[in-house]
Amino acid sequence: MERAQPRSPKEDVQQAIQELKDDFVGLAKTALSERPQDIQAFIHRIAKRRRTTDDNLSRTLIELLRNNTTKSHPLRRVSEAAIPTNADTRVDLLRVEEHPHLPLEPVYDLDVWEILSRLVMERKRIGDLLNAGLEPTRTALFTGPPGVGKTLGARWVARELGVPLMILDLSTVMSSYLGRTGSNLRHVLDHAKSVDCVLLIDEFDAIAKRRDDSAEIGELKRLVTVLLQQLDDWPSTGLLIAATNHSELLDPAIWRRFEQPVKFNIPTKKGIHAYLEKLFNDIEPDMSKWIDVLSVSLVGHSYNDIEREFNLARRSAVLNGKGLEHYISCMIPVDDLSKCERTNIAAILTENDMLAKNKVRELTGVSYSAMRSHLSSDENTDSRT
């Protein structure tokens, strides 16, 4: 087998000149597209490629990228670009929260917190990543049942980064005209690429369903193709977050396009307790004594379910005058609990003198003798341990 002949110094110089020409032409083409995020991505590729052959050039380009990132002002750039509209209805295709507001700080599992915090840190320390030849995460997929904080998580990330949250309203994207829906989607994604923001596509499964689903029409299947192309082309200067309650409906190719999956679970007893502490202490601190019993009885419920029931209790107390404590006790889903769970709750209520014994029996259906037996059993267990 013949060995390749080493290149002469003249050939090395000619190759270097050709590479510079190619880079210059490529940069010129990208600049003419008037898409700043593409220009930044192209410069970053050049910087990575030049790390071994011209470290000084690589460092200079990375410094330019870093300075450009820190000097940009997200709110100014958003206001300069007009929000795309549906050509049929003239309705805006995006809802923009320039200053994302969280009515209550979210409560998540440690795993979720670590991922969300890293997404923020990657962009706050983008210079360190660029120096290492890396880029921040471009796309994240939030999955989990309704009401567990997926949208709140996207809002938290945007707030921590100090950038607007842009939310794609799928109902405005859909069009009765063939091909118009895909065009609307492209306009939205192209716009979000051009500004500093976090883009949230909620109910993502509505436009990213499996292409082998025989029940779906061709138009929706074409949307998946549009999405695949856009996800591949998404710049590292922005963060796209998609959220879905039905991850099993997503096309397999969509899963592979997302760099960071994040699974949000139904809260545990510990998570519910932490959430209730924030909820009650901020709004009704006098009712904090109910946190322990509610965190036991509401296991299996989402944060959204709990907040909704709590607000209903407050409204009922104002309108009907029975007192908030009465309606908070009604938040306990007695019919959904086993006898053991009801007995445990009855014991907590009795032991802490939260309700009169007859009220406890009326609420839980557990007799006082059964409560006393349960408490006695717990005391014996504690003494043995």
N, C-alpha and C positions, 0 to 999 in steps of 0.2 A: 504494500500500500504506500503510495507516494505521500511524502510529507509536504504540507503547504509551505511555500517559500516565504521567508520573512520579508516584510515590506521594507523598502528603502526609505531613508529619511525624507526624500522628496515625495514619495507616495503618502507618508504619514501627514505631511504638510497639506497635500492636496485633499486628503480625506477630512482633515480638520477644517479646511476652508469650505468644503462642500457641506459639512455639518452646520457650520455657521450660516451658510446661505439658506439651508433648509430651515433652520431655526428662525431666521429673519423673515422668510416667506411665510412660514406658519404663523408667526406672531402678527405679521401684517394682515393676514386673512382673518385671524381671530379679532384683531382690533377693529377691522371694518364691520364686523358683526354687531358692534356697539353693545356687547354684553360683558360688563366688567368682570363678572364671576368667571367667564370662560378665559379671559385674559389672565386673571390671577392663576387659574388652574394650569394654563399653558406655561406661564413663567415658573410655576412650582415644578413642573415636569423637567424643564430645562435645568433648574437648580439641582434637582436630584441627579440628573444624568451627568452634570459637570462636577459632582463632588469628588470624583476620583481623578479627573484630568485637570481641573482648574478650581481648586478649593476657594481661592479668593473671589472668583466670579460667583461661585455658588453662594458664598456667605453674603456677598453684596446683594444678590437677587433676593435672598431670604430676608435680609434686613429691610429691603424695599417693601416686600410683602407684609412684613410685621408692622412697619410704620403705616402702611395704607390701611391695614385692618384696624389699628387703634385710633386713627384719625377720622375714620368715617363716622358719620352721625346718623343713626338708624331712622330717627323720626323725620329728619330733613329729607332723606332719600325716599321714604314712603310718601311724604306729601308731594314730592315732585312727580311721582308716577301715578297716573290716573288708574283707578280700580277698574278692571275689565268688567263689561256688562254683557248680559244675555242679549243678543241681537234681536230676538223675538219680542222680549218683554221690557228691555231696557232696565232690568233689575241688576244691581251689583252682584257679581258672582262670588265676592268675598266679603266677609264681615271682619272688620279690623278693630282690634282692641289695642290702641296705641299704648295704654298704660294698664296692663293686665292687673285685675284686682281679685284677691282671694278673700271671700267673706270669712273663711276660717282656714287656718293652716292645716294642710293635709296630714294624715296619719297613714304610714305605709310600713310594710315589712322591711327589715334591714336590707334584704337583697334589692328591693325596689329603690330604696333610698340611695344605696351605693351607686346604682346605675344612673339615676337622675342627677346625683351630685357630680358624677364623672362627666356626664354630657355637658354640664355647666362648666366644670373645671377645664375641659378640653378647649373650650372657646376662650376662656379667660387666660389660658396659658398657651395660646396657639403658637406663639413664638418659639416656645420650647419644643413643641411638636415639629414645627417646620425645621428647626435646627437638627432634629433627629431624622429628617427625611420622611416625616409622617404628616398626616392630615387629620383633623377632627372627624368624628362620626357624622355622616351626612344624613342617614335615614334611620328611623327607629319605628318599630311596630309595637303598639300597646294593645294587649289582648286581655280579656277577662270579662266576667258577667257585668250587667248594667249596674251603675251606682257605686262602683268601687274606687273611683277617683282617677280614671284615665284622662278625661278632659281637664280636670283640676291639675293633674301632673304636667300636662303640656303648658297650662297657664303658669304654673310655678316655675318651670324652666325658662319661659319667656321673661317672667318678672325678674328672676335672678340674673339673667343676661342683660336686662335693661333694653330689650327690643320688643317691638310690637308682636302680638299674636294675630296671625291671619287665619281665619277659619273658613274652610270651603263649605258652602251650603249646597249640598247635593241636589236639593229640590230646584235650585235656580240654574244648575248646570244642565239638567235634563231638557231636551227639546223634542218636539214632535216631528221636526224635520230630519230626514235621514242624513246622518253625517254631522249635524250641527252640534250634537252632544259632545262628540270627540273634539270638535273645534273649540267649543267652550272650555273643555278641560285643558286643552293645550294653552289657551290664552291665560287661564288661571295659573298654571304651573310656570309658564314663561314669565309671568309678572312676578310671582313669588321668588323666582330665581334672581330677579334683577334688584331686589331690595334686601336690606338686612332685617330678617324677621325669623320667627318660628312659624312654619305653616302646619296647621292641623287639618287633616282630612278625617272627619268623624264618620262613623257608620261606613267604614271603608269597604265592607263586604258588599255594599250595594253596587259598587262599580268595579270590584276586583274578584268576581265570582269565578269559580272553576270553569274553564272553557269547554269541559266535557259535559257540562250540565245541559241536557237536552231541552230543558224547559226554558232556557234563556234564548232570546232572539239574537240575531247576528250583530245588531248594533251594540249590545252590551259586551259581546265577545270582542268586538273591535276596540272597545274601551280598554280592555285588559292589555291589548297590544300597545295602545298609546301609553298606558301607565308603565309598562315594562321599558319602553324607550325612554320615557322621562326619568324614571328611577335610575337607569344606567347613566343618564346624562346629568344627574343632580350634582351641583357644585358643593364643595366643602365649605364655601362661604356662608351657606344657609343650612338650616336644619328642618327636614321634613319629618313630621310625626303623623302616622296613620293609626287610627284607633278602631277596634271592632269588638262587638259582643259575640261574634260568630266566626271564630278563627277557622273552624272546620270547613267553612264555605269558600275560603280563599283559594285561588289558583296556586298550585305548587310553585310555579315559576315566580309568583309574587313573593313568596316566603324567602326565596333565595336572594332577592334583590335588597332586602333590608339588612343593614349591618348589625343592628342592635334590637333583638326582640326583648320585650319587657312584659312579663306576665303579672297582672294584678289579681290577687285572690280575694275571696270573701274574707272579711276580717275575722281574726281569732278573738277569743275572750279578752286577751291582753290588748289587742288593737282596739276593740270596742270600748274597753275601759279608758284607754288613752284618749280616744275620740270624745267620749262623753265628758271627760274631765275638761277638755277644751270647750266643748259646746255649753255645758252647764255653767262653768266658771265665768265664761264671757257673757252669758245671757241671764241665767237664773241660779246664782251661787247658793241661794237658800235651799235649792233642791238637790244639792250635791250628795246628800245622804242616800239618794236613790241610785247612785252610780254603780255600786257593787251588785245590787240585785238585778239591775237592767243589763249589766255586762254579762251576767250568767244567762238571763232569760232571752236575750236577743242574739245569741250565737246563731249564725246562719243567715243573718240579715245584712244587707249592704249598708254602707255609710249613708247613702242617699235615702234608703228606707227609714233609717233611724232618725235622720234630720226631719224628714217629712212627718213622721209620727209625732216628734217632739213639737213641731210647729202647729200641728193640728191640736195637740193638747193645750198649748198656750192660747190658741184662738178660742177653743171651747171654754176654757177657764174665764176668758174675758166676756164671752157672750152669755154663758149660762150661770156664772156665779157660784159654782160648786167648789171652787178653789183648785189651784193648779195641781196640788198633790193628788187629788182624786183622779184627775185625767192622766197624770204620769203613771199612776198605778194601773190604769187601763192600757198602758203601752205594753204590759206584760202579756205575751201571746199565749194565754193559758191553754186554749184549745189545741195548740200545736205542740205542747210539752208532754212528756211522759209523766207517769205518776211519780217516779223517782225525782225528776226535775222539779215537779210542782212541790213535792215534799221539801226538797232542798231550799226552794225559794220561800216557802212558808216558814221554814226554820230561820232563815235570814231575817225575814220581816219581823218574826216574833222576838228573836234574840236581841234585835236592835230597837225594839219598841217603836217600829215605824208605823204600825197600824194596830188597832185593837184586835184582840184574838178573834172576835166574831167576824170582823172585817177580813181578816186573813183567811178564815175558813170560807167565807163567802166568795172571796176572790179566787182562791186556789182549789177549793173543794177538798182540802185536807183537814181532817179533824185535829183538835188540839192534842189528843192523846198520841196521834201519829207524829205530830210535830215534836212532842216531848220525848217520844221514843227515839226519834231521829237525833235530837240534840244529845240525849243520853248516850246513844251509840257513838256519836262523834267524840264526846268527852272520854269515853272508855278507850277509844282508839288513840286519842292524844296522850292519855296517861300511860298506855303501853309503849308508845314510841318515845 
